[in-house]
Amino acid sequence: MIEQQIRPWDVLDARVLQALFDVQRERYVPAPMQGLAFSDVELPLVINSVDTRESMLTPKVEARLAQELQLKPTDCMLEIGTGSGYQAALLGKLCQQVTSVEVDSRLSAFALQNLQRNQVANVKVETGDAHAGWGTTEYDAILVTGSVPVVPDALKYQLRIGGRLVVVVGQPPVMTACRITRTSAASFETTSLFDTVIKPLRGTTVSKFKF
């Protein structure tokens, strides 16, 4: 998986590659899908025969998002959209503390079970709608695992100065992964990273108006 899918996608950071070796992806995949754990496809999150209508991102996208956060071992970060818990476990290898928020209680329970079974101690899973921010804590990094039509200002203002928000912005068929860095109290710098298409984050709405 790493040699065929991940390195060709410009994931070359040694810490990220080590985390991919250390976190066993098959232990976060729903049981019927375990044979596809390392395939270059999005895997539907079917929990106890119930389709949550969510899916795990492809391994190369998960790895690239992790790399683009530029995490340091002392960072505390927020993940919006926990899914299976795999991405959070990956991030937990790269930083000090991850708070991960999932709107679907079935998925937050599944993720928590996966994380506990794999003895991941520095990821806290919470249930709720964080598409426009979560609490009042400022974070060194924020990852949004579903796409948004536009980036809510509230999310940007949850970054510490120097903090990075990685999010996929746009609507099908055109979406771009971006890194937004908070450079001062009221200033932000946006870098376009790569084009991709992923499912929308739950809780976000797309305007129906056409201009």
Backbone bond lengths (Angstrom), bond angles and torsions (degrees), N, CA, C in turn:
res aa  C-N    CA-C-N  psi(-1)  N-CA   C-N-CA  omega(-1)  CA-C   N-CA-C  phi
1 M - - - 1.467 - - 1.526 110.86 -
2 I 1.335 115.86 -45.46 1.459 119.25 -175.84 1.523 110.92 -67.98
3 E 1.335 116.32 -44.29 1.463 119.11 -176.82 1.527 112.33 -72.68
4 Q 1.335 117.14 -37.45 1.458 119.95 -173.11 1.525 113.34 -88.54
5 Q 1.342 117.31 -32.74 1.461 119.83 -174.55 1.532 112.95 -108.67
6 I 1.330 116.24 -41.90 1.461 119.59 -164.38 1.524 112.71 -88.31
7 R 1.321 117.18 -51.23 1.472 118.17 178.02 1.536 112.32 -58.40
8 P 1.348 119.32 -42.76 1.477 118.35 179.32 1.531 113.10 -62.46
9 W 1.335 117.26 -15.40 1.459 120.99 178.52 1.535 111.09 -94.81
10 D 1.326 115.83 24.66 1.475 122.42 176.05 1.525 112.98 64.55
11 V 1.320 116.70 28.61 1.468 119.53 171.53 1.523 106.51 -95.82
12 L 1.327 115.44 100.79 1.461 121.45 -172.25 1.526 112.06 -125.46
13 D 1.330 117.31 -4.61 1.464 121.17 -179.41 1.540 109.23 -64.73
14 A 1.326 116.11 126.27 1.474 120.62 -173.86 1.521 111.91 -62.07
15 R 1.338 118.07 -37.82 1.470 120.50 -179.12 1.525 111.42 -68.24
16 V 1.323 116.03 -37.97 1.469 119.72 178.60 1.526 109.95 -67.50
17 L 1.328 117.07 -43.93 1.468 120.31 179.13 1.530 110.83 -62.30
18 Q 1.323 116.97 -38.86 1.471 120.20 177.83 1.523 110.78 -65.07
19 A 1.328 116.36 -41.54 1.473 120.14 178.00 1.525 111.01 -60.80
20 L 1.346 116.63 -38.14 1.464 120.40 178.31 1.529 111.53 -64.47
21 F 1.336 116.64 -34.46 1.468 120.43 174.96 1.531 110.83 -69.56
22 D 1.333 116.14 -40.01 1.468 121.44 -171.15 1.528 113.46 -75.94
23 V 1.334 116.85 -36.16 1.472 120.77 -176.44 1.529 108.12 -92.61
24 Q 1.315 115.91 118.37 1.475 121.07 -175.52 1.531 109.94 -83.18
25 R 1.324 115.63 102.61 1.467 120.94 -172.88 1.540 112.04 -59.85
26 E 1.336 115.83 -35.32 1.472 118.84 -177.35 1.524 112.61 -62.78
27 R 1.339 117.25 -19.58 1.463 120.87 -179.59 1.532 112.66 -82.99
28 Y 1.331 116.66 -0.51 1.472 121.61 179.19 1.533 112.15 -116.71
29 V 1.310 116.33 -2.95 1.462 122.17 -176.17 1.529 108.43 -91.31
30 P 1.354 119.29 139.51 1.464 119.93 175.11 1.533 110.74 -53.08
31 A 1.332 116.55 140.76 1.468 122.07 -171.73 1.531 114.30 -48.02
32 P 1.340 120.49 -44.89 1.470 119.17 -177.75 1.538 113.18 -66.05
33 M 1.332 116.45 -15.81 1.464 120.93 -175.12 1.531 113.08 -102.18
34 Q 1.323 117.73 2.03 1.461 118.67 -169.82 1.527 113.69 -60.79
35 G 1.325 116.95 -28.70 1.457 119.88 177.92 1.523 112.86 -66.92
36 L 1.344 116.16 -16.65 1.470 120.92 -179.43 1.524 112.28 -105.40
37 A 1.328 117.10 11.37 1.475 121.30 -171.92 1.523 112.87 -55.68
38 F 1.335 117.88 -30.50 1.462 120.59 -175.05 1.531 112.35 -108.94
39 S 1.339 116.46 12.86 1.463 120.55 -179.18 1.526 110.80 -81.99
40 D 1.328 114.98 154.43 1.464 121.39 -178.96 1.532 109.96 -84.80
41 V 1.328 115.72 57.95 1.470 121.67 179.30 1.532 108.55 -141.14
42 E 1.336 115.10 155.62 1.459 119.42 171.27 1.530 108.03 -77.52
43 L 1.330 116.59 131.43 1.464 120.54 -177.05 1.526 110.29 -102.00
44 P 1.356 117.65 124.52 1.459 119.60 179.19 1.528 111.38 -64.57
45 L 1.313 115.30 138.04 1.472 120.08 179.49 1.526 108.55 -91.49
46 V 1.323 114.13 88.18 1.467 122.19 176.95 1.520 106.75 -99.15
47 I 1.333 116.05 112.08 1.463 121.74 -174.34 1.527 108.91 -109.53
48 N 1.329 116.48 118.86 1.475 121.12 -178.85 1.531 111.15 51.62
49 S 1.323 115.55 47.00 1.476 124.12 178.24 1.525 113.99 69.48
50 V 1.331 117.64 7.59 1.469 120.79 177.94 1.525 108.79 -105.72
51 D 1.334 116.58 125.33 1.465 121.20 178.84 1.524 108.86 -82.23
52 T 1.319 116.37 114.44 1.471 120.57 -179.17 1.534 111.54 -78.93
53 R 1.326 116.63 -6.76 1.464 123.69 -176.85 1.529 112.55 66.49
54 E 1.305 115.37 15.09 1.463 120.90 172.49 1.526 108.12 -112.40
55 S 1.326 116.06 165.91 1.465 118.95 -179.92 1.520 110.21 -147.36
56 M 1.337 115.34 158.87 1.453 120.91 171.98 1.528 107.82 -76.45
57 L 1.310 116.85 137.95 1.459 120.77 175.05 1.529 109.29 -66.12
58 T 1.314 116.98 164.20 1.472 119.14 176.62 1.533 109.06 -66.65
59 P 1.336 117.32 151.11 1.470 120.02 -179.02 1.529 113.32 -54.69
60 K 1.352 117.23 -38.03 1.472 118.78 -176.94 1.527 111.03 -68.39
61 V 1.332 117.63 -35.76 1.472 120.07 178.56 1.533 109.88 -71.03
62 E 1.331 117.00 -42.73 1.473 120.08 177.21 1.527 110.80 -56.61
63 A 1.330 115.74 -45.56 1.464 120.63 -177.63 1.524 111.23 -66.74
64 R 1.322 115.98 -43.17 1.474 119.77 -178.28 1.530 110.90 -66.18
65 L 1.318 117.95 -41.01 1.469 120.90 177.37 1.523 110.21 -61.19
66 A 1.336 116.35 -42.90 1.470 120.50 178.84 1.528 110.40 -60.46
67 Q 1.322 116.51 -43.64 1.463 120.10 -179.17 1.529 111.48 -65.30
68 E 1.338 116.29 -40.73 1.466 119.83 -173.61 1.527 113.04 -71.19
69 L 1.332 117.65 -14.07 1.471 120.30 175.45 1.530 111.93 -72.27
70 Q 1.339 117.09 -17.62 1.481 122.44 178.59 1.540 110.82 54.21
71 L 1.327 115.41 49.24 1.465 120.43 -173.78 1.525 112.34 -72.65
72 K 1.330 114.25 143.93 1.465 121.89 172.78 1.528 108.33 -109.32
73 P 1.318 118.33 155.51 1.468 120.52 -177.07 1.531 113.98 -59.69
74 T 1.331 117.85 -20.67 1.472 121.38 -178.84 1.525 113.02 -93.76
75 D 1.338 118.44 -1.92 1.465 121.45 -174.57 1.526 112.61 -72.73
76 C 1.326 115.01 147.32 1.468 122.29 168.24 1.523 106.52 -114.30
77 M 1.332 115.89 132.67 1.464 117.92 -172.71 1.521 112.95 -135.50
78 L 1.331 114.76 162.29 1.457 124.31 178.31 1.521 108.58 -115.66
79 E 1.334 115.93 130.27 1.464 121.51 172.09 1.520 108.07 -112.65
80 I 1.323 116.32 131.33 1.467 120.82 179.10 1.522 107.84 -110.32
81 G 1.333 115.37 112.08 1.467 121.95 -174.51 1.518 110.07 101.31
82 T 1.332 116.91 88.97 1.473 121.80 -173.27 1.522 112.24 -78.18
83 G 1.344 116.12 -38.35 1.467 119.44 -176.93 1.513 111.19 59.87
84 S 1.335 116.75 -124.80 1.469 121.60 -176.30 1.528 112.92 -82.94
85 G 1.352 116.56 -12.75 1.465 120.55 -175.44 1.517 113.01 94.92
86 Y 1.344 117.65 -8.58 1.469 119.40 -176.90 1.525 112.20 -64.52
87 Q 1.330 116.45 -47.53 1.475 118.66 -179.14 1.530 110.35 -60.24
88 A 1.330 116.56 -40.47 1.471 120.40 179.37 1.527 111.08 -62.79
89 A 1.329 116.45 -40.22 1.473 120.30 178.28 1.525 110.79 -63.68
90 L 1.321 115.81 -39.79 1.464 121.63 177.12 1.528 110.22 -61.80
91 L 1.331 115.68 -47.03 1.463 120.98 -179.77 1.525 110.87 -64.67
92 G 1.350 115.53 -35.21 1.465 120.18 179.95 1.525 112.76 -62.98
93 K 1.334 116.79 -24.49 1.474 120.86 175.72 1.527 111.85 -74.90
94 L 1.326 116.01 -18.43 1.467 121.14 -172.09 1.519 113.79 -105.41
95 C 1.341 117.23 -13.66 1.465 119.35 -177.33 1.529 109.63 -142.14
96 Q 1.325 115.84 -179.49 1.467 120.36 -174.21 1.524 112.89 -79.40
97 Q 1.345 116.28 -43.87 1.463 119.94 -173.59 1.525 110.12 -148.22
98 V 1.339 116.56 135.91 1.465 122.54 176.06 1.523 108.52 -119.89
99 T 1.327 116.44 126.68 1.464 121.42 166.75 1.519 106.10 -104.19
100 S 1.333 117.01 120.88 1.457 121.46 -176.64 1.525 109.19 -118.36
101 V 1.330 115.90 129.09 1.468 121.09 -174.85 1.523 109.43 -116.78
102 E 1.329 115.59 129.84 1.471 122.22 -177.54 1.523 109.11 -127.81
103 V 1.336 116.94 129.44 1.456 121.45 -176.52 1.539 111.82 -76.32
104 D 1.338 117.79 -26.26 1.466 122.47 -176.98 1.528 108.74 -95.20
105 S 1.322 116.71 114.59 1.476 120.47 -174.68 1.531 111.76 -64.65
106 R 1.343 117.82 -27.13 1.473 119.61 176.83 1.521 110.28 -65.11
107 L 1.331 115.59 -40.51 1.464 119.47 -179.80 1.522 111.90 -73.67
108 S 1.329 117.66 -38.55 1.471 118.20 179.30 1.527 110.08 -63.67
109 A 1.342 117.00 -35.57 1.470 119.98 177.76 1.530 110.45 -68.90
110 F 1.331 117.10 -40.88 1.473 121.90 178.58 1.531 110.29 -63.59
111 A 1.331 116.44 -45.31 1.465 121.28 -179.97 1.527 111.03 -63.39
112 L 1.317 116.37 -44.45 1.465 120.59 -179.21 1.528 110.60 -61.45
113 Q 1.315 115.84 -42.33 1.471 121.36 177.29 1.538 110.55 -60.14
114 N 1.342 115.76 -45.26 1.471 120.36 179.22 1.527 111.36 -62.44
115 L 1.320 116.65 -45.26 1.464 121.42 -177.27 1.525 111.18 -66.15
116 Q 1.329 116.24 -40.94 1.474 119.63 179.66 1.522 110.46 -67.52
117 R 1.335 116.51 -41.03 1.457 120.38 -179.22 1.529 111.29 -64.03
118 N 1.328 115.51 -30.56 1.464 120.48 -179.91 1.530 112.73 -97.18
119 Q 1.351 114.97 11.24 1.466 122.17 173.37 1.526 112.43 55.93
120 V 1.339 115.38 44.23 1.470 121.13 174.98 1.531 106.91 -91.62
121 A 1.317 116.16 109.76 1.466 120.81 -170.35 1.528 113.43 -96.42
122 N 1.325 118.10 -15.11 1.473 118.79 -173.37 1.525 113.38 -106.81
123 V 1.345 116.53 21.31 1.465 121.43 174.10 1.525 108.46 -118.20
124 K 1.330 115.86 124.84 1.461 122.07 177.43 1.526 107.75 -108.46
125 V 1.339 117.40 124.06 1.462 122.01 -179.79 1.524 109.42 -101.69
126 E 1.322 115.98 129.33 1.465 121.28 177.11 1.529 108.54 -126.28
127 T 1.332 115.68 152.41 1.464 120.75 -178.25 1.523 109.64 -106.52
128 G 1.326 116.57 127.63 1.459 120.57 178.51 1.519 111.12 163.87
129 D 1.327 115.47 178.34 1.457 122.44 -178.54 1.529 108.86 -100.15
130 A 1.330 116.11 107.92 1.471 120.59 -175.61 1.521 111.90 -111.02
131 H 1.336 117.99 19.00 1.471 118.22 -173.62 1.526 112.14 -64.45
132 A 1.347 116.65 -21.83 1.466 119.73 177.92 1.530 110.64 -116.21
133 G 1.329 116.27 29.07 1.465 120.26 178.13 1.519 111.76 111.49
134 W 1.323 115.07 168.12 1.465 120.66 -176.13 1.535 109.26 -147.85
135 G 1.332 115.65 108.74 1.463 119.55 178.89 1.524 111.97 66.72
136 T 1.329 115.27 -157.27 1.470 120.17 -175.95 1.527 112.68 -119.25
137 T 1.329 117.33 -0.49 1.475 120.66 -179.76 1.524 110.00 -67.08
138 E 1.320 116.44 140.99 1.465 120.63 170.09 1.528 108.66 -95.52
139 Y 1.330 115.85 143.39 1.464 121.65 -174.31 1.531 111.21 -119.68
140 D 1.335 114.62 155.32 1.469 120.82 173.72 1.518 111.13 -73.31
141 A 1.327 116.70 -27.08 1.461 120.86 -178.61 1.522 109.77 -154.75
142 I 1.322 115.58 148.27 1.466 122.33 176.45 1.524 107.42 -135.61
143 L 1.333 115.93 133.03 1.466 121.47 174.17 1.519 108.84 -119.79
144 V 1.330 116.04 130.34 1.462 122.11 174.06 1.528 106.88 -107.44
145 T 1.339 117.29 120.68 1.472 120.28 -171.62 1.527 113.80 -93.32
146 G 1.342 117.02 1.21 1.461 121.69 171.00 1.518 108.28 -122.85
147 S 1.332 116.71 160.03 1.462 119.30 -178.14 1.531 111.05 -78.88
148 V 1.329 114.98 155.48 1.465 121.49 175.56 1.533 108.50 -129.43
149 P 1.355 117.85 145.21 1.467 118.98 178.77 1.524 111.86 -66.82
150 V 1.329 115.95 -38.17 1.473 122.48 173.52 1.524 107.05 -142.06
151 V 1.328 117.07 157.63 1.467 120.76 -178.08 1.525 109.35 -85.79
152 P 1.340 118.67 120.41 1.459 120.32 177.48 1.536 111.19 -63.17
153 D 1.334 116.42 133.57 1.467 120.34 178.88 1.522 111.56 -57.34
154 A 1.344 116.17 -35.65 1.475 119.74 -176.86 1.528 111.35 -58.00
155 L 1.335 116.53 -34.56 1.467 119.74 178.85 1.524 110.92 -67.41
156 K 1.321 116.13 -42.66 1.470 119.98 -178.62 1.531 110.68 -62.54
157 Y 1.332 115.30 -36.79 1.465 119.12 -177.59 1.529 112.43 -79.96
158 Q 1.334 117.55 -1.14 1.469 119.81 171.57 1.522 112.39 -89.57
159 L 1.331 116.33 0.91 1.458 120.69 175.26 1.521 110.38 -84.78
160 R 1.322 115.98 139.59 1.457 119.29 165.89 1.525 108.48 -68.65
161 I 1.323 117.51 160.78 1.463 119.75 174.14 1.530 107.80 -62.23
162 G 1.322 115.13 127.52 1.465 120.96 -173.14 1.517 112.33 93.44
163 G 1.337 117.73 -6.88 1.465 122.23 -178.91 1.516 112.09 -76.41
164 R 1.345 115.76 156.71 1.461 122.64 -176.62 1.525 111.15 -122.84
165 L 1.318 115.22 132.85 1.464 123.08 173.55 1.520 107.73 -111.50
166 V 1.337 116.85 122.78 1.465 120.68 176.17 1.531 107.59 -111.16
167 V 1.335 115.11 125.88 1.464 120.58 -173.30 1.522 108.74 -153.20
168 V 1.342 115.89 147.25 1.470 121.78 175.73 1.528 107.68 -95.55
169 V 1.340 115.41 123.05 1.461 121.01 -172.19 1.522 110.04 -118.08
170 G 1.352 115.48 137.08 1.463 119.89 175.73 1.516 111.75 132.24
171 Q 1.320 114.84 -172.09 1.460 121.93 178.03 1.529 107.88 -133.53
172 P 1.352 117.21 150.61 1.463 118.67 -179.61 1.534 109.82 -56.19
173 P 1.335 118.72 141.41 1.467 126.54 6.98 1.531 114.02 -95.73
174 V 1.345 117.60 10.17 1.474 119.71 -174.78 1.524 110.08 -119.14
175 M 1.320 116.02 112.71 1.461 121.75 175.97 1.525 108.67 -136.94
176 T 1.324 115.83 147.73 1.461 121.12 -179.70 1.522 109.84 -131.61
177 A 1.322 116.20 130.85 1.461 120.36 171.65 1.524 108.10 -76.68
178 C 1.329 115.95 131.55 1.464 121.38 -177.05 1.529 109.84 -128.15
179 R 1.337 114.92 151.72 1.469 120.65 169.25 1.526 107.69 -115.07
180 I 1.323 115.57 121.80 1.461 121.84 179.50 1.526 107.33 -108.70
181 T 1.328 116.67 120.29 1.459 121.91 -178.18 1.526 108.89 -108.33
182 R 1.328 116.37 130.98 1.470 120.07 176.49 1.524 108.08 -83.67
183 T 1.321 116.57 112.01 1.467 120.89 -173.74 1.527 112.50 -94.96
184 S 1.336 117.09 -20.60 1.466 121.63 175.18 1.524 106.90 -158.87
185 A 1.328 117.39 -175.49 1.471 119.97 -175.74 1.528 112.07 -54.95
186 A 1.335 117.22 -36.86 1.467 119.40 -175.34 1.525 113.12 -125.88
187 S 1.334 117.90 12.80 1.466 120.42 -176.66 1.527 111.05 -118.74
188 F 1.331 114.87 140.66 1.463 121.71 -179.33 1.527 108.99 -135.55
189 E 1.310 114.78 146.15 1.460 121.38 179.17 1.523 107.49 -120.57
190 T 1.339 117.72 129.17 1.467 121.47 -177.07 1.520 110.41 -111.33
191 T 1.333 115.80 131.07 1.462 122.33 176.05 1.525 108.32 -118.68
192 S 1.331 117.04 125.43 1.471 120.81 174.09 1.523 108.44 -78.71
193 L 1.332 117.23 132.55 1.466 121.97 -171.86 1.529 112.67 -106.14
194 F 1.322 117.03 -57.28 1.473 120.55 -179.45 1.519 108.96 -163.07
195 D 1.328 116.03 158.64 1.462 121.62 177.26 1.521 109.55 -90.51
196 T 1.305 116.17 140.82 1.460 121.66 177.69 1.516 107.73 -161.76
197 V 1.315 118.00 171.49 1.469 122.06 172.26 1.515 107.38 -133.68
198 I 1.342 116.52 121.27 1.464 121.26 176.23 1.523 109.40 -131.43
199 K 1.318 116.53 165.83 1.462 120.68 -178.28 1.528 110.83 -62.94
200 P 1.351 116.67 149.47 1.465 118.56 177.41 1.521 111.99 -67.66
201 L 1.325 114.89 149.68 1.455 121.03 173.49 1.522 108.71 -67.85
202 R 1.311 117.45 134.52 1.467 119.72 177.16 1.523 109.77 -66.45
203 G 1.337 115.39 140.69 1.459 119.63 -179.04 1.517 111.67 101.21
204 T 1.342 117.35 -15.84 1.464 119.98 177.30 1.518 108.81 -93.17
205 T 1.310 116.42 144.53 1.460 120.41 179.38 1.519 109.11 -121.91
206 V 1.314 114.51 148.18 1.461 120.98 179.35 1.524 107.82 -104.85
207 S 1.325 115.73 130.57 1.465 119.61 177.45 1.515 109.89 -62.77
208 K 1.344 116.44 136.66 1.463 120.79 179.62 1.544 111.47 -88.50
209 F 1.333 116.20 -6.82 1.469 118.55 -178.46 1.514 111.23 -71.17
210 K 1.317 115.98 139.20 1.456 121.23 175.64 1.522 107.54 -108.84
211 F 1.308 117.04 132.03 1.466 120.43 179.48 1.518 109.36 -103.55
